[in-house]
């Protein structure tokens, strides 16, 4: 079972500088030059890649397991990946939580934030699934606005007064929210954690796609297989201190190091398109060119691509995600790209799990969902011309009432 066991915190990326050795009169090449002999050529050390130290979140066993799970066959309906399970293992007896409230259940959700398209798309899907579940009488959502202290307060409020029949939590950060989740587990209300992990296994179930290592590795392997050894790679991260994002970088770092790729920089974009474009533009001026760009979150992938276009340069090998604007630009411009995903349909799974628990049905202790990868070969099936730019192809929402209009489609 893969619970986030290590202490949280910001993974500091220590950049290694290149040390240039200065020649002296004792250098054989200098002596040869003085005597009129042809100097012997000496090897120049390759620039040292700036991948830094491994994250404190890194766990080798989890890394190995996630990479293997990419080829595992999930259990469950083939046409409903949001109900599928990869290696479910331990099943939890939830009969103690069975509820038959006449006026329906109050399902409560503490959301880390609603501050990016991936989360906004997921939130719409989650509400649609709740609205489509007749046993749910009320769906209560509280937005922590990416603030740990607010989410801790939100969770405390949800566990008091008997207002909630079940609590779903998407933690803002891993270590800081762990005590609040543990305290919620001590109440008589069942707790579900999804999306981001915590360092306790007290919730009834933890729902997530395969994980960050798999996402980061999918993107890094694409660059490894296409960029020449020594090629210059820029790594763009969104923010530190969140387990699934830290492990995305960990999943890529080792592959880059082993492949001999030259990571010229690791930068945080804060999910801001303008900042993303500025970072890429700065590196193009400094480095002259780049051979590839790796991203741990693809919401700003189009801005990254536009930086190359603005500089009058060919777009190199790049990675993104299943946001519709990137997929559309990829297809229209013939980009050399790959899109790992962190299945947005998990927002639907959280409601399905809550329903099962309140019906007293078994759920896996760790509910691992499939995590498809979009490639040039399957791109056409994911591009959605009638959906808005910020729509996520893996929302798993197309059979829900109100699609496509609720998601901004035509």
N, C-alpha and C positions, 0 to 999 in steps of 0.2 A: 504494500500500500504506500503510495507516494504522497505523504503529507509534507508540507514545507517545514522541514525539521530545523533548519539552521536559523540563527538569529538574523534579524533584518538589519537594515542600515544601508547607507549609500556605498556602493562599490566604487572605490576610488580607482581611476584608471591612470596608473603611473606611466608617463611617456618616457621612453628611453632615447637618449640622444646619441648621435654618432660621434665617436671620438676620432679625430684626424691626427695621425702621427706626423710629426715634422721631421724632415730629413736633417742629417748632420754630416760633417766631414768624414765620419766613420762609416757612412753608408757605402756598401760595395758599388752601387750604381754611380755614386758621386766619384769614387776613386777611378772607376772605369772611364768616366767622362773626362777626368783630368789627364788620364794617360792616353787619350785618343781612341780607346776601345769603345765599341758600341755598348751602351748600357743594357743590362738585362732587364726586361720588362717584369714588373712585380704586379701581383694581383691586387685589385682595388676591392676593398670590402663592400659588399652590397649594403644599401641603406638598411638600417635596422627597423623592422616593423614595429609600429607603436600600438600594439594591442594591449600593452600593460599587464598588470597582475590579474590572475583569475579571480572572479567574484567570490565573495565569502558565501554566496548562495550555492556555489557549485557542489554537486554531489555526483561522483563518478557513476555510481550504481544507477541513479535516476537517469543520467545522461544515456547510459548504455540501454536501459530499458525503453526509454522513449524512442530512441532511434530504431530499435527493433520493432516497436509497436506500429511504426509507420506501415509495415507490410503485413500486420495482423489482420485477420478477417473478423469484423465485428459481429456480435450477435444482435438479432433484432430484424425488424422489417426493412427490406432492401430499399423501399421507396420512402422511408421515414428515418433518415440518419439521426435526427434529434431524439429518437427512441432507442437507438442502437447503443451497445456497450462493448468496449474492448476489454477482454480479460476481467470480467466483473469480480471474480474472487468472492470475498466474504459478502454474504447477503444479510441485511439487518431486519430483524423481526420488529415491525412497527405497530403491532396490535395494541400496545398501550396508548397510542396516540389516536386511535380510531375515534372519530367524532361524527355525530348525526344531528348537528344543529338544524333546527327547523328553518331558521332564517338564513342558512348558508354560512360558510366559514368566512372569517376575516383573514385573508392572507396578507401579511405585512412584508414589505421589502425595503431594506436599508441599502440604498445605492451609493457607491463611492462617489459618483459624479455623473452628470449628464452633459459632459463638456466636449465630446468629440463625436463625429458621425457614427463610429462603430457602436458607441454606447447609446446614442439616440436611436439608431436603427433597431438595436436590440430591445430598447425600452418599448418601442411601438409593438414589436413582436410579442413581448412578454404580456403587455396589456391585452392584446388581441387574444392570446391564448387564455388569459384569465377570464375575459368577457365571454369566451366560447366554452367555458367550463361551468355548467349549471349549478354545481355544488358550491361555487364561490359566490358568496353574497356581497362581499366587499373586497376591494383590492386597494390596500393602503401603501403608497409609495412616498418615501422621504429621501430627498437628495442631500447628501453630505457636502456637496460643492467642493469635493477634493480636499476636505479639511478633516484631519483625524479627530480633533477634539469634538467637532460637530457630530461626526458619525458615532463616536463613543456615547455622546449624550442621546442621540437618536435611538441607539440600541437599548440604552437604559430605560428610555421612555416606553419603548415597545414591549419590554418585559414586565412592566408594572401595570397594575390595574386590570389585568385580564382582557385587554383590548384585542390581542392577536391570538389566533389559533395556531399559527406557525410563522416563523420568521425566516426570510431569505436574506442572506447578507453577501454583498459583493464588497470585500474589504478595500479601503482606500490604500493602505500600505500594510505590509505583511506583519512585521514585528509589533508595531504600535497597536494594531487592532486585535492581536491575539488575546490579551487579557479581557477585552470587552466581549469577544466571542465566548471565551470560557465562562464568563459570568452569565451570559445568556443561556448557556448550556445547563447551568445550575438551576435555572427556573424549570417549571414543568411544561414549558413550551418547546416543541421540537424546533431544531435549528438546521438550516441548510446553508452551506457556503458554496458559492460558485464563482467562476471567472478567475478570481485571484485567490491565492491560498493563504492560510495562516499556519502557525507552528503548533497547532493542537489537533488531535483527531477526535475531539468531543462532539462535533456536529453529527447529526444522523447520517448525512451523506455530504460528500464533496464532489461537485460536478465541474468538469472541465474537459476540453479537448485534450489530445495527447500531451501537449505542453510546449513550453518555451524552447526547450532544447531542440525539439523536432522542427519548430518554426525556423529557428536560427540556422540549423544545419541545412534545411532545404534550400535556404537562400545562399548560404556559403558554398554548398556543394555545386550549385549552378555556376558561381563565379570561379571556383576552383577548376571546374571542367571546361571553362571557356576562356579564361584569362591566362596568358602566358606566365610562367614563373617569374617572379620579380615585378609583376604588373602592379600598378598603383591603384589601391582600393581606398575609397573613403567610406567610413562606417558612420551611419546616422542613427542615433538613438533618440527616443522620445523623452524619457525621464528615468531617474534612478530610484532604487529602493523598493521596487515592486517585484515580487518573486518571478512572475512569468516574463517580465521584461529583462530582468537580470539574467535569467537562464537563456533567453533568446541570444543575448550577446555571448554567454558562455558556450552555447551550441555552435556559434560561428568562430569564436576565437581559436579554438584548437585546430579547426580545419584550416584556417588561414595560416596559422603557424606551421603546420605540417606541410602545407602546399607551397610554402616559400613565397606567398604573396606579400607585397609591401603595403601594409596598412598605414597610409600617410597621416591619418587622423581619425579620432573617434570623437564625435561632437553630438551634443544634445540639442534637439530642435524645439523642444517644448510643444511639439505638434503644431507649430505655427508655419504656414506656407511661406510667408515673407522671410522669416528667419531661415527656413530651409534653403530657399533660393539664394539668400545672401551668403550662407555658409559655403554652398557649392561654388558660387561665383568667386568667393575669396580663394578657395583651393585651386580653381582653374587658373587664376592669376598667379598664384604662388607656385604651383606645380607645372603649369603649362598645359597639362592634359591629365585625364584620369582614365584608367582602363575598366573601372567598375565601381558601382555604388551599392553598398549593402544597407538595408534599412530594417529596423526591428519593428516598425509600424508604418504601414503604407499610406496613411491618410494624406500625407504631403508628397506623395510620389510624383504627382503631376508637376508640382512646383520644382522638384528636383530636376525633372526632365527639361522643364522650361529654362532652367539656368544654362544648360548646354546649348539650347537653341538660341538664347539671347547672346551667348558668346560666339555664335557661329560655328560651333563644334558639333561633330557627329555624336549622337547619344551612345555611350558605351553599353556594356552589359550592365543591366540594372535589376533591382528587385523591388517589389511593391507589395500589394495586398489585394483583396478582392473588392475594393471600392470601385464603383462603376466608372468613375471618370478615368481612373488609371487603366482599367481593362479596355475601355473604349479607345483611349489614345494609343494604347499598345496595338490594338487591331488596326486602327486607321493609319498609323505611322509605321507599322511593321517593326516595332521595337524588338530588341534582343533582351528578353525579360523572362522572369518567373515571378509567380505570386504565391508564396506560402499563405496559409490562412490560419485564423484562430476562430474556428467555426462560430459565426454569429448566432446560429440556431440554438446554442446553449441557453440563451435567454428563454426560449420556449421550454427546454428541458427542465429548467428550474420550477416552472409551474406544474409540469407533469409530475415531477418528483413530489412536490407539495401535495398534490392531489392523491398520489399513491399513499403517502404517509398518513394523511388524514382519513384515508379509507382503511388503514391498517394493513396495507399490502407491503410486501418486501421491496426494498431498494438496495442497490449495492452500496457498500460503505464508501467506495470510491467509484463514481460513475464517470468512466472515461469515454469520451465521444470521438468519432472519427475526425480527422483533420486533413481534408484533401489539399492537394497542391495543384495550382493552375499553371499549365504549361502552354507552349505554342500549339501543341497537339489538341488540347481540349478547350482552348480559349473560347471558341465560338459558342459553346454551350453555357458559358457564364456571362458573356456580354449581354446586357439588357437595354436595347435601344429606347424602350418606352419608359424606363425608370430614370430617376434623377441622378445627377453626378455622384451624390454622396450615399447612394444606396449600396448595400453590401450583398453581393451575389449569394453568399451562403447564409442568408437569413432564415431559410427554412419556413418561410411565411406564405408561400404562394397558394396554399390551399386553405388559408384562414379567411374568415369573412372580412370583407372590406379591402381585400387586395385587388388591384394595386393602389387604389386611391389613398388609403391610410398611410402608405409609405411614399406618397408623393408621385406615384406613377399615373399614367394616362389610362 
